[in-house]
Amino acid sequence: MDQHKESTMGRRTVSRAEAEDFLYREAQLLDEWRLDEWLALFEEGGRMEVTTTDWNGWDSSSAGAFMCDDHDLIKARVKRLKSRKAHAENPHSRTHRMISNVIILEQGDETVWVAANFIIHRYRDNQAFTYVGRYEHVLVVDDDGLRYRLRRSIPTMESMAPGARLSFIL
């Protein structure tokens, strides 16, 4: 049996190592600007949220968000970022992502809730910006691997420096 896959009464249990590998792979895809491959990490109907810096665990429908995209908006975002129409990201930023403290919060029959910390260094227009925060994701588990049902980024810095816009994928 694969060390990353264990079966429990007909359902597959996700190990922390498997969740880490998924998040590390995603970081690599985003840092290398391989946006089509990154988009394939979402299930059809998946969502992506980036909360405001004062988010405190409220329901996403009543909390502030920099971004709250359904699957169609995520696809449109990727298409725009890859085009010359994304002036804020043409040419695109250089990023370096570090993922740590990955934990499994909860496992269900078909999903796993995963949390992790992130630091993203972004380089653009001869300036450097650092984004610090926490991820809280709901991943769909199937025999083919993991997919995002919900990808939530929660910035933990109190504010963002001038010029530290969110024109890239946090």
C-alpha positions, 0 to 999 in steps of 0.5 A: 500500500502506498505510504500516502494512501490508507483505506478506512472502511471504504474511504481513503484517508489523506496523510499530512505528507500527501496534503503537503505534497499537494500544497508544495506542488501548487506553490511550484505551479504558481511560482512558475506561472503555470496557470492552466495546470494550477486551474486543473487543481480545482474541482468543477464548481470549486471556489477561491477566497482571499479574505481581508486583513481584518477577517476573524473567522466570519462566514464568507457571505458576511465577511470582507473579502478581497476576492470571492470567486466561483469556478467561472470567475477563477477561469476568467481570472486565469485567462486574463492573467495570461493575456496582455490585458492584465496590465498589473501583471504584464510582465507577471510578478516573480514570486517565491512561496514558502508553505509550512505548518501543514495540518489536517483539521478534519477528514470527511467521507469525501473531503479533507480540511487542511490548514497551512501557513504561507509566506510569499515574496513578490518581486515587481517593478524593482520592489519586493513585497512580502505577504504572510498568512494562513490557508484554510482549504477544503479538498475533495479526495478521490482515487485520482488525488486531491482537488480544491473545493474551497481555496481560502487565503487569510492574510495575517498582516495588519495592512499591505504596503503601498504597491503591494496590490493583489494582482497575482494569485495569493 
